[in-house]
Amino acid sequence: MNAVEVRTYDIVLFGATGFTGGLTAEYLARNAPRELRWAIAGRSQAKLARVKQQLIAIDAHCAGVGVIEAQLDDAASLQRMAAVTRVLLSTVGPFVDYGEPVVSACIASGTDYLDSTGEPAFLELLWARHARAASERGVRLVPSCGFDAIPADLGALYTVRQLPRDRPIQLAGYMRVQAQFSGGTERSALKTWIPRQRLLVPEPMPRAGRRVQLTQDKGGYSHAVGAWTGPLETVDGPIVQRSAAVLEDFGPDFRYSHNVAHASLFHMLAAAVVFGIVRFLMGLPPLRAFLLKSVKASGTGPSAEQRAKSWFKLHFIAHVGDVELHTEVAGGDPGYTETSKMLAHAAMCLALDRDALPVAAGVLTPAQAMGDRLLARLQGAGLQFRVLTQR
């Protein structure tokens, strides 16, 4: 986007009538600076009007929040929405079904884009089809700015910042979660297991003389984190790998594995059985349709009381020679309370801190696009990044 170009809004939140989008709008209403010019967008003018009234009830200043009607099957409406803002934040998923038209509108308009996706297929689509066009237009496309994958991406960056930059680093992440999820999240998760033809995605290429590798632990009992662990095949690992490929902070030889930490051996075995069955059923079209219909309705999710009891902890164990460093990223309800916080601050970072951000364009990771600036924002908002032990 041209530096002298004036847009009506700093941020447009597309999907504000959904569950995650609604919570993100509420977070902005409570925490955005008064000078932020922002709008809510979606397909239903009536629903948007109700959301705006809820925002005004939180803060009367939200009477100035804009309202934009945009339809996914109406490219012109998406183009108009993208053209009036500096940053477009989308929570409309499953992104593999609905994300690409929004991304295309942002690239055409020279508008920065971020979202809440955790879908590997959508990331592949962005890297394979849109990275070059976004780079040529000077547009930042920053997917996975919620629980997927900011704790892993910025947590890995925070961890390696505590270590020497001139030595090989071996890093492992271990995720613990207690939470419930919305219908939209469940539907997106199920769609990640639909068999598909993989797109040709360019591998992240570190500078000559550096090596970056995504590895997979065998699993078992980890004394370091006091839990049974196994590989966690989410978008987090590939995103950390891409950040490490472009950021010198990760050292000359960096290896990362992403894992889940289970409460017990029984929980680990039960999870393996359940996920194995679901993955198998999603490969059968008739049963796939049944499973997708059986999840909670989109727009519904855990209550405020349920979210208040939810939490996550992501432990990192780093080895550099004989030194072992143990760090932690922790917060409350991961899928919604913390995700809405992460999305809002990422959007504000792109919109308000642009001159302080790295000069980059294309499909970027959160650490690559916003790094220290976003880390500082999230720490200020209560997300914990801390060193536990070093020996």
Beta strands, then each sheet from edge to edge (+ up, - down):
strand 1: 9-14
strand 2: 38-42
strand 3: 66-69
strand 4: 85-90
strand 5: 112-115
strand 6: 140-142
strand 7: 169-178
strand 8: 211-214
strand 9: 220-222
strand 10: 227-231
strand 11: 253-262
strand 12: 311-320
strand 13: 323-331
strand 14: 362-363
strand 15: 384-390
sheet 1: 3+ 2+ 1+ 4+ 5+ 6+ 14+
sheet 2: 8+ 11+ 7+ 12- 13+ 15-
sheet 3: 8+ 11+ 10- 9+
end
